Amino acid sequence: MKLLAPLMHRFVSVGRLTIIDHTGTRHDFGPGGAPSATVRVTDPRLYRKLFLNPELHAGEAYMDGTLIIEDGGIRGLLEVFAHNRDGLRKGPIRKGIKTIQKTFRKTMQRNKRNASIKNVEAHYDLSNDLYRLFLDSDLQYSCAYWPTDIKPLEEITLEEAQLAKKRHIAAKLRLEPGQRVLDIGCGWGGMAIHLAKNHGVNVVGVTLSQDQFALARQRVAAAGLQDKVEIRLQDYRDCKGPYDRVVSVGMFEHVGVGNFEEYFTKIRDVLTEDGCALVHSIGRKGGPGATGKWIRKYIFPGGYSPALSETFAAIEKAGLWVTDMEILRLHYAWTLAEWERRFQANRDAVVTMKDERFARMWEFYLVISEFSFLYGKHMNFQIQLAKSVGAVPVTRNSMMDGPDLLA
């Protein structure tokens, strides 16, 4: 504790953090007020770990039960971290860790074919029933679109917000009946089914997840859309065109920084000359960075939220036009907050399905992700792309939302 205390005094400049050490002694840090949390350390070896890398070892200790939250809950503890994150990262050790992560980030995100399959299995093949416990009824596992100019936020359900997201993206795709659409990273098939059912297009959806593949095919059959939607267990790099439209929602984060140009080049190659694409992804406000070790180790191996600068550089190299760009700032924070609320309502079922350690890991993931959008530098972007300068209208009027977005 003598090693950790000076770091905590420098770190907590907003709110209060109380640590009860393994001997039962209380240590208070920060000026007081909100946010606040009290934690108990049961393993004396944890002090050194927290000193060296608190962002990794706090999450691990919470999962393992060696860091017990006595007051404030997991949200209170992570809110203390969120409000003081800049101070935490200014120390020489944390700066050194970040430098190392940035230096080797291409190696961490190599994401060749076999690695991509393993990365997908690690997160998306956990159990379809697990995702049913906290996602919306259409199993949309990406940022929803909350049209607060139509309804107050608290009156918009997650189901409505996810439907609005699909409609918002469909408007940007400028769909016409009979067109061929490629859905890169199709998940459980919700977007493909929506586009085929409501716009009369023919969709090929690709995923590397065995669980998603099986359920998506079942859902297509149940919707009677086998003649309109084909779900493939396929790497996007193996897709062949031509397609009139390409849509990719929540997939670009798994491509890996060394493969950005290849990803956009593939979109270019499969598109018809007058086609267009819509890429929806998590991004970061600042410049290129690296994925935190806890998220990389336990949640998204090979994952990375790209900076706009490196995204646009890859698009330029692929020779595509950026015909529209939209930043969704707080939408994912609201989405994650609702996922976490539903997760907590079904937490006992998660423990039964998995175990207590998994439940702690998952709630830690959902809350830190929400706070990265609420207090940090994360956001979502939607980029409309085309091969030809005149492929889409020259104004945004054609993609403007109306009151029927939630109808």
C-alpha positions as CSV (number, residue, x, y, z in Angstrom):
1,M,0.0,0.0,0.0
2,K,2.9,2.3,0.6
3,L,3.8,1.9,-3.1
4,L,0.3,2.5,-4.3
5,A,-0.7,5.4,-2.1
6,P,1.4,8.1,-3.7
7,L,0.0,7.1,-7.1
8,M,-3.6,7.3,-5.8
9,H,-3.0,10.7,-4.3
10,R,-1.9,12.0,-7.7
11,F,-4.5,10.1,-9.5
12,V,-7.8,11.0,-7.7
13,S,-8.3,14.8,-8.2
14,V,-12.1,14.5,-8.7
15,G,-14.4,12.7,-6.2
16,R,-13.3,10.2,-3.7
17,L,-11.8,6.7,-3.7
18,T,-11.5,4.8,-0.4
19,I,-9.3,1.7,-0.4
20,I,-9.6,-0.7,2.6
21,D,-6.3,-2.7,2.6
22,H,-5.8,-6.3,3.4
23,T,-5.3,-5.4,7.1
24,G,-8.6,-3.6,7.3
25,T,-7.1,0.0,7.3
26,R,-8.9,2.6,5.4
27,H,-7.1,5.0,3.0
28,D,-9.0,7.9,1.5
29,F,-8.0,9.6,-1.8
30,G,-9.4,12.7,-3.5
31,P,-11.1,15.9,-2.3
32,G,-14.5,14.2,-1.8
33,G,-17.9,14.4,-3.3
34,A,-19.1,12.6,-6.4
35,P,-18.2,10.3,-7.9
36,S,-17.1,8.0,-5.1
37,A,-16.5,4.4,-4.4
38,T,-15.1,2.2,-1.6
39,V,-13.1,-1.0,-2.4
40,R,-11.5,-3.7,-0.3
41,V,-8.2,-5.3,-1.3
42,T,-7.9,-8.9,-0.1
43,D,-4.6,-9.9,-1.7
44,P,-1.5,-7.9,-0.7
45,R,0.1,-8.8,-4.1
46,L,-2.4,-6.6,-5.8
47,Y,-0.8,-3.3,-4.7
48,R,2.2,-3.7,-6.9
49,K,0.1,-4.9,-9.9
50,L,-2.2,-1.8,-9.6
51,F,0.9,0.4,-9.3
52,L,2.3,-1.0,-12.5
53,N,-0.8,-1.2,-14.6
54,P,-4.1,-0.2,-12.9
55,E,-6.1,-0.3,-16.1
56,L,-5.4,-4.0,-16.6
57,H,-5.2,-5.3,-13.0
58,A,-8.2,-3.5,-11.6
59,G,-10.4,-5.3,-14.0
60,E,-8.7,-8.6,-13.4
61,A,-8.9,-8.2,-9.6
62,Y,-12.6,-7.4,-9.8
63,M,-13.2,-10.5,-11.9
64,D,-11.2,-12.7,-9.5
65,G,-12.7,-11.2,-6.3
66,T,-9.5,-9.8,-4.9
67,L,-10.9,-6.3,-5.4
68,I,-14.3,-6.2,-3.6
69,I,-16.5,-3.1,-4.1
70,E,-17.9,-2.2,-0.7
71,D,-19.8,1.0,-1.7
72,G,-20.7,2.7,-5.0
73,G,-21.0,-0.4,-7.1
74,I,-19.0,-1.1,-10.3
75,R,-20.4,2.0,-11.9
76,G,-19.3,4.2,-9.1
77,L,-15.7,2.7,-9.1
78,L,-15.4,3.1,-12.9
79,E,-16.8,6.6,-12.8
80,V,-14.0,7.5,-10.4
81,F,-11.6,6.1,-13.0
82,A,-13.3,7.8,-15.9
83,H,-13.2,11.3,-14.3
84,N,-9.5,10.9,-13.3
85,R,-8.3,9.0,-16.3
86,D,-6.0,11.8,-17.6
87,G,-4.2,12.0,-14.3
88,L,-3.8,8.2,-14.3
89,R,-2.1,8.2,-17.7
90,K,0.3,11.0,-17.0
91,G,2.7,8.9,-14.9
92,P,5.9,7.6,-16.5
93,I,5.0,3.9,-16.2
94,R,1.6,4.4,-17.8
95,K,3.2,6.6,-20.6
96,G,5.7,3.8,-21.2
97,I,3.0,1.2,-21.4
98,K,1.1,3.3,-24.0
99,T,4.3,3.8,-26.0
100,I,4.9,0.1,-26.1
101,Q,1.3,-0.6,-27.1
102,K,1.4,1.9,-29.9
103,T,4.8,0.6,-31.1
104,F,3.5,-3.0,-31.4
105,R,-0.1,-2.3,-32.3
106,K,0.2,-3.7,-35.8
107,T,1.5,-7.0,-34.4
108,M,-1.3,-7.1,-31.8
109,Q,-3.8,-6.6,-34.7
110,R,-2.2,-8.7,-37.3
111,N,-5.6,-10.4,-37.9
112,K,-4.6,-12.8,-40.6
113,R,-7.3,-15.4,-41.6
114,N,-6.7,-18.0,-38.9
115,A,-6.3,-15.3,-36.2
116,S,-9.5,-13.6,-37.3
117,I,-11.5,-16.8,-36.9
118,K,-10.1,-17.3,-33.4
119,N,-10.8,-13.7,-32.4
120,V,-14.4,-14.0,-33.6
121,E,-14.8,-17.3,-31.7
122,A,-13.5,-15.7,-28.5
123,H,-16.3,-13.1,-28.4
124,Y,-19.2,-13.9,-30.8
125,D,-19.4,-17.7,-30.2
126,L,-19.9,-17.4,-26.5
127,S,-23.6,-18.3,-26.8
128,N,-26.5,-16.9,-28.7
129,D,-28.6,-17.2,-25.6
130,L,-26.2,-14.9,-23.7
131,Y,-26.7,-12.1,-26.3
132,R,-30.4,-12.5,-26.1
133,L,-30.3,-11.6,-22.5
134,F,-29.2,-8.0,-23.1
135,L,-29.6,-7.1,-26.8
136,D,-32.8,-5.9,-28.5
137,S,-35.2,-8.4,-30.0
138,D,-33.4,-8.2,-33.4
139,L,-30.0,-8.9,-31.9
140,Q,-28.3,-5.7,-33.1
141,Y,-24.9,-5.7,-31.5
142,S,-23.8,-2.2,-32.5
143,C,-24.5,1.4,-31.8
144,A,-28.2,2.3,-32.0
145,Y,-29.5,5.6,-33.4
146,W,-31.4,7.7,-30.9
147,P,-33.5,10.3,-32.8
148,T,-34.0,12.7,-29.8
149,D,-35.4,15.3,-32.1
150,I,-38.4,13.1,-32.6
151,K,-38.9,11.8,-29.0
152,P,-37.3,12.5,-25.6
153,L,-34.4,10.1,-25.0
154,E,-36.2,8.4,-22.1
155,E,-39.2,7.6,-24.2
156,I,-37.2,5.8,-27.0
157,T,-36.8,2.1,-26.4
158,L,-33.7,0.1,-27.5
159,E,-35.9,-1.7,-30.1
160,E,-36.9,1.6,-31.6
161,A,-33.4,3.0,-31.6
162,Q,-32.0,-0.1,-33.3
163,L,-34.8,0.0,-35.9
164,A,-34.0,3.7,-36.4
165,K,-30.3,2.8,-37.0
166,K,-31.3,0.3,-39.7
167,R,-33.6,2.8,-41.4
168,H,-31.0,5.6,-41.1
169,I,-28.4,3.3,-42.8
170,A,-30.8,2.2,-45.4
171,A,-31.5,5.8,-46.4
172,K,-27.8,6.4,-46.9
173,L,-27.5,3.3,-49.1
174,R,-30.1,4.6,-51.6
175,L,-31.6,1.2,-52.2
176,E,-33.7,0.1,-55.1
177,P,-35.6,-3.2,-55.6
178,G,-33.5,-5.9,-57.2
179,Q,-30.1,-4.5,-56.2
180,R,-27.4,-6.8,-54.9
181,V,-26.1,-5.9,-51.4
182,L,-23.1,-7.3,-49.6
183,D,-23.3,-7.2,-45.8
184,I,-19.8,-7.5,-44.4
185,G,-20.0,-8.7,-40.8
186,C,-23.7,-9.5,-40.9
187,G,-24.0,-10.7,-37.3
188,W,-27.2,-12.5,-36.6
189,G,-28.7,-11.3,-39.9
190,G,-30.9,-8.5,-38.7
191,M,-29.7,-5.9,-41.1
192,A,-29.8,-8.3,-44.1
193,I,-33.4,-9.3,-43.3
194,H,-34.5,-5.7,-42.8
195,L,-33.0,-4.5,-46.1
196,A,-34.4,-7.5,-48.1
197,K,-37.9,-7.3,-46.4
198,N,-38.4,-3.5,-46.6
199,H,-36.4,-2.6,-49.8
200,G,-36.7,-5.6,-52.0
201,V,-32.9,-6.1,-52.4
202,N,-30.9,-9.3,-52.6
203,V,-28.4,-9.6,-49.7
204,V,-25.4,-11.7,-49.2
205,G,-24.2,-11.6,-45.5
206,V,-20.8,-12.9,-44.4
207,T,-19.6,-13.7,-40.9
208,L,-16.9,-15.8,-39.3
209,S,-18.9,-16.7,-36.3
210,Q,-20.3,-20.2,-36.3
211,D,-23.1,-19.2,-33.9
212,Q,-24.1,-16.2,-35.8
213,F,-24.0,-18.1,-39.1
214,A,-26.3,-20.8,-37.8
215,L,-28.9,-18.5,-36.2
216,A,-28.9,-16.0,-39.0
217,R,-29.8,-18.7,-41.5
218,Q,-32.6,-19.9,-39.2
219,R,-33.9,-16.3,-39.0
220,V,-33.8,-15.9,-42.8
221,A,-35.8,-19.1,-43.2
222,A,-38.3,-18.1,-40.5
223,A,-38.8,-14.8,-42.4
224,G,-39.4,-16.6,-45.7
225,L,-36.5,-14.7,-47.3
226,Q,-34.3,-17.6,-48.6
227,D,-34.7,-16.3,-52.1
228,K,-33.6,-12.8,-51.0
229,V,-30.9,-13.4,-48.3
230,E,-27.9,-15.7,-48.4
231,I,-25.8,-16.0,-45.2
232,R,-22.2,-17.3,-45.7
233,L,-19.5,-18.4,-43.3
234,Q,-16.9,-16.5,-45.2
235,D,-14.0,-14.1,-44.7
236,Y,-14.7,-10.7,-46.3
237,R,-11.4,-11.0,-48.1
238,D,-12.8,-13.8,-50.2
239,C,-16.0,-12.0,-51.4
240,K,-16.4,-11.5,-55.1
241,G,-18.6,-8.9,-56.8
242,P,-20.2,-7.2,-58.4
243,Y,-22.5,-5.6,-55.8
244,D,-24.6,-2.5,-56.1
245,R,-24.3,-1.7,-52.4
246,V,-22.0,-2.7,-49.5
247,V,-22.9,-2.3,-45.9
248,S,-20.6,-3.0,-43.0
249,V,-21.8,-2.3,-39.4
250,G,-19.6,-3.0,-36.4
251,M,-17.0,-4.9,-38.4
252,F,-14.3,-2.4,-39.2
253,E,-13.2,-2.5,-35.6
254,H,-12.1,-6.1,-36.1
255,V,-10.1,-5.6,-39.3
256,G,-6.8,-4.6,-37.7
257,V,-4.8,-1.5,-38.4
258,G,-2.5,-3.2,-40.8
259,N,-5.4,-4.3,-42.9
260,F,-7.3,-1.1,-43.4
261,E,-6.2,-0.5,-47.0
262,E,-7.1,-4.1,-47.9
263,Y,-10.5,-3.7,-46.3
264,F,-11.4,-0.6,-48.3
265,T,-9.8,-2.0,-51.5
266,K,-12.1,-5.0,-51.2
267,I,-15.1,-2.7,-50.9
268,R,-13.9,-0.8,-54.0
269,D,-13.3,-4.0,-56.0
270,V,-16.7,-5.6,-55.3
271,L,-18.7,-2.4,-56.0
272,T,-20.2,-1.6,-59.4
273,E,-19.1,1.6,-61.0
274,D,-22.2,3.4,-59.8
275,G,-22.4,1.6,-56.5
276,C,-22.0,3.0,-53.0
277,A,-21.1,1.6,-49.5
278,L,-21.9,2.5,-45.9
279,V,-19.4,1.7,-43.2
280,H,-20.5,2.1,-39.5
281,S,-17.8,1.8,-36.9
282,I,-16.5,2.8,-33.5
283,G,-13.8,5.5,-33.8
284,R,-11.7,7.7,-31.6
285,K,-11.6,11.5,-31.4
286,G,-7.8,11.7,-31.0
287,G,-5.0,10.4,-33.3
288,P,-4.0,6.7,-33.7
289,G,-3.7,4.8,-30.5
290,A,-3.9,1.2,-29.2
291,T,-6.5,-1.0,-27.6
292,G,-6.2,-1.3,-23.8
293,K,-4.7,-4.6,-22.6
294,W,-7.8,-5.6,-20.5
295,I,-10.2,-5.2,-23.4
296,R,-7.7,-6.9,-25.8
297,K,-7.1,-9.8,-23.5
298,Y,-10.6,-10.5,-22.2
299,I,-13.1,-9.0,-24.6
300,F,-11.9,-8.1,-28.1
301,P,-8.7,-9.8,-29.1
302,G,-7.4,-8.2,-32.3
303,G,-9.9,-5.3,-31.9
304,Y,-9.2,-1.6,-32.3
305,S,-11.2,1.6,-32.6
306,P,-9.6,3.5,-35.5
307,A,-8.8,7.2,-35.6
308,L,-10.4,9.2,-38.4
309,S,-7.0,10.1,-39.7
310,E,-5.9,6.6,-40.4
311,T,-9.3,5.6,-41.7
312,F,-9.3,8.4,-44.3
313,A,-5.7,7.6,-45.2
314,A,-6.7,4.0,-46.1
315,I,-9.8,5.2,-48.0
316,E,-7.6,7.5,-50.0
317,K,-5.2,4.7,-50.9
318,A,-8.1,2.6,-52.0
319,G,-9.2,5.3,-54.4
320,L,-12.8,5.7,-53.1
321,W,-14.8,8.9,-52.8
322,V,-16.0,9.8,-49.3
323,T,-19.5,11.1,-50.2
324,D,-20.8,11.6,-46.7
325,M,-19.6,11.5,-43.1
326,E,-21.5,11.5,-39.8
327,I,-20.3,11.4,-36.3
328,L,-22.6,9.8,-33.6
329,R,-21.2,11.0,-30.3
330,L,-23.4,9.9,-27.4
331,H,-25.5,7.4,-29.2
332,Y,-23.3,4.4,-28.2
333,A,-23.2,5.5,-24.5
334,W,-27.0,5.4,-24.4
335,T,-27.0,2.0,-26.2
336,L,-24.5,0.5,-23.8
337,A,-26.3,1.9,-20.8
338,E,-29.5,0.1,-21.9
339,W,-27.5,-3.1,-22.6
340,E,-26.0,-2.9,-19.1
341,R,-29.4,-2.3,-17.5
342,R,-30.8,-5.4,-19.3
343,F,-27.7,-7.4,-18.4
344,Q,-28.1,-6.6,-14.7
345,A,-31.8,-7.5,-14.9
346,N,-30.7,-11.0,-16.2
347,R,-27.5,-11.3,-14.2
348,D,-28.6,-14.5,-12.4
349,A,-29.2,-16.1,-15.7
350,V,-25.7,-15.1,-16.9
351,V,-24.1,-16.6,-13.8
352,T,-26.1,-19.9,-14.3
353,M,-25.1,-20.0,-18.0
354,K,-21.5,-19.1,-17.4
355,D,-20.2,-18.3,-13.9
356,E,-19.7,-15.4,-11.5
357,R,-16.3,-14.5,-12.9
358,F,-17.7,-14.2,-16.4
359,A,-20.6,-12.0,-15.1
360,R,-18.2,-9.6,-13.4
361,M,-16.0,-9.5,-16.5
362,W,-19.0,-8.7,-18.7
363,E,-20.4,-6.0,-16.5
364,F,-17.0,-4.4,-16.2
365,Y,-16.8,-4.4,-20.0
366,L,-20.2,-2.9,-20.6
367,V,-19.7,-0.1,-18.1
368,I,-16.1,0.9,-19.1
369,S,-17.3,0.9,-22.7
370,E,-20.3,3.2,-21.9
371,F,-17.9,5.6,-20.1
372,S,-15.4,5.6,-22.9
373,F,-18.2,7.3,-25.0
374,L,-19.7,9.3,-22.2
375,Y,-16.5,10.7,-20.7
376,G,-13.7,9.6,-23.0
377,K,-12.8,10.1,-26.7
378,H,-14.7,7.3,-28.4
379,M,-17.6,7.9,-30.8
380,N,-19.2,6.2,-33.8
381,F,-18.8,7.3,-37.4
382,Q,-20.8,6.4,-40.6
383,I,-18.9,6.9,-43.8
384,Q,-20.7,6.7,-47.2
385,L,-18.3,5.7,-50.0
386,A,-18.5,5.5,-53.8
387,K,-16.3,4.7,-56.8
388,S,-17.8,7.4,-59.0
389,V,-18.1,11.1,-58.1
390,G,-21.7,11.1,-59.4
391,A,-22.9,7.8,-57.9
392,V,-25.0,9.4,-55.1
393,P,-26.9,12.7,-54.9
394,V,-24.8,15.8,-54.3
395,T,-26.9,17.0,-51.3
396,R,-27.9,15.2,-48.1
397,N,-31.7,15.8,-48.6
398,S,-32.1,12.2,-49.8
399,M,-30.9,10.8,-46.4
400,M,-32.7,13.1,-44.1
401,D,-34.8,11.4,-41.4
402,G,-38.4,12.1,-40.9
403,P,-41.0,11.4,-38.1
404,D,-41.5,7.9,-39.5
405,L,-38.0,6.8,-38.4
406,L,-39.6,5.4,-35.2
407,A,-43.0,4.4,-36.7
